[in-house]
Amino acid sequence: METKRKTRIGRVISIKMDKTVVVAVEKLRHHRLYKKTIRGTVKYKVHDENSACSLGDRVRMVETRPLSKYKRWRMAEIITKGEVAEIQPKEIT
Protein backbone atom coordinates (compact mmCIF):
# COMPACT_ATOMS: atom_id res chain seq x y z
CA MET A 1 0.00 0.00 0.00
CA GLU A 2 1.41 3.35 -1.06
CA THR A 3 0.91 6.33 1.22
CA LYS A 4 0.39 9.87 0.00
CA ARG A 5 3.15 12.20 1.16
CA LYS A 6 2.45 15.77 2.17
CA THR A 7 3.71 18.49 -0.15
CA ARG A 8 4.19 22.18 0.50
CA ILE A 9 5.15 25.13 -1.70
CA GLY A 10 7.30 27.87 -0.21
CA ARG A 11 10.08 30.40 -0.75
CA VAL A 12 13.77 29.79 0.04
CA ILE A 13 14.96 32.25 2.70
CA SER A 14 18.36 30.80 3.66
CA ILE A 15 21.04 28.78 1.84
CA LYS A 16 23.83 29.04 4.42
CA MET A 17 23.95 25.34 5.33
CA ASP A 18 25.45 22.49 3.31
CA LYS A 19 22.77 20.47 1.45
CA THR A 20 20.07 22.19 3.51
CA VAL A 21 17.87 25.17 2.76
CA VAL A 22 15.33 26.96 4.93
CA VAL A 23 11.94 27.37 3.26
CA ALA A 24 9.20 29.70 4.51
CA VAL A 25 5.64 28.54 3.84
CA GLU A 26 2.86 31.10 4.22
CA LYS A 27 -0.60 30.02 5.33
CA LEU A 28 -3.62 32.30 5.17
CA ARG A 29 -6.56 31.70 7.47
CA HIS A 30 -9.62 33.65 8.53
CA HIS A 31 -10.39 34.70 12.08
CA ARG A 32 -13.72 33.16 13.05
CA LEU A 33 -15.04 36.12 15.03
CA TYR A 34 -13.50 39.16 13.31
CA LYS A 35 -13.42 37.73 9.76
CA LYS A 36 -9.93 39.15 9.24
CA THR A 37 -7.33 37.28 7.20
CA ILE A 38 -4.36 36.21 9.31
CA ARG A 39 -1.05 35.35 7.67
CA GLY A 40 1.08 32.76 9.39
CA THR A 41 4.59 31.74 8.33
CA VAL A 42 6.26 28.42 9.14
CA LYS A 43 9.94 27.73 8.44
CA TYR A 44 11.05 24.25 7.39
CA LYS A 45 14.54 22.79 6.99
CA VAL A 46 14.59 21.08 3.58
CA HIS A 47 17.19 18.66 2.19
CA ASP A 48 18.69 19.90 -1.09
CA GLU A 49 21.06 17.18 -2.29
CA ASN A 50 22.64 19.10 -5.21
CA SER A 51 22.54 22.57 -3.58
CA ALA A 52 20.56 23.76 -6.61
CA CYS A 53 18.45 26.34 -4.74
CA SER A 54 19.20 30.01 -4.45
CA LEU A 55 17.60 32.77 -2.40
CA GLY A 56 14.05 33.66 -3.39
CA ASP A 57 13.29 30.44 -5.30
CA ARG A 58 9.78 29.00 -5.08
CA VAL A 59 10.14 25.29 -4.39
CA ARG A 60 7.91 22.26 -3.89
CA MET A 61 8.97 20.06 -0.98
CA VAL A 62 7.87 16.56 -0.05
CA GLU A 63 7.62 14.96 3.36
CA THR A 64 10.19 12.22 4.00
CA ARG A 65 11.71 10.19 6.81
CA PRO A 66 13.74 12.09 9.45
CA LEU A 67 17.10 13.01 7.91
CA SER A 68 18.48 14.88 10.93
CA LYS A 69 17.23 16.49 14.12
CA TYR A 70 15.09 19.06 12.27
CA LYS A 71 15.01 17.91 8.62
CA ARG A 72 11.87 16.00 7.66
CA TRP A 73 11.39 17.40 4.14
CA ARG A 74 13.24 17.08 0.84
CA MET A 75 13.12 19.34 -2.19
CA ALA A 76 11.08 17.89 -5.06
CA GLU A 77 11.45 20.66 -7.65
CA ILE A 78 12.23 24.32 -8.20
CA ILE A 79 9.07 25.97 -9.52
CA THR A 80 10.50 29.44 -10.28
CA LYS A 81 13.93 30.92 -9.83
CA GLY A 82 14.04 33.87 -7.45
CA GLU A 83 15.30 37.31 -8.27
CA VAL A 84 16.99 38.67 -5.16
CA ALA A 85 19.39 41.58 -5.61
CA GLU A 86 22.76 41.06 -3.94
CA ILE A 87 23.62 44.60 -2.80
CA GLN A 88 26.58 45.28 -0.60
CA PRO A 89 26.28 48.08 2.03
CA LYS A 90 29.14 50.00 0.32
CA GLU A 91 27.18 50.22 -2.94
CA ILE A 92 24.20 51.97 -1.32
CA THR A 93 26.08 55.09 -0.22
Protein Blocks (a to p, Z undefined) as FASTA:
>chain_A
ZZdddddddddfbfkbghiacdddddddddfklopacddddddddddfkopacehiacdd
dddddfbfmlcbdcfbdfbdcddddddfklmZZ
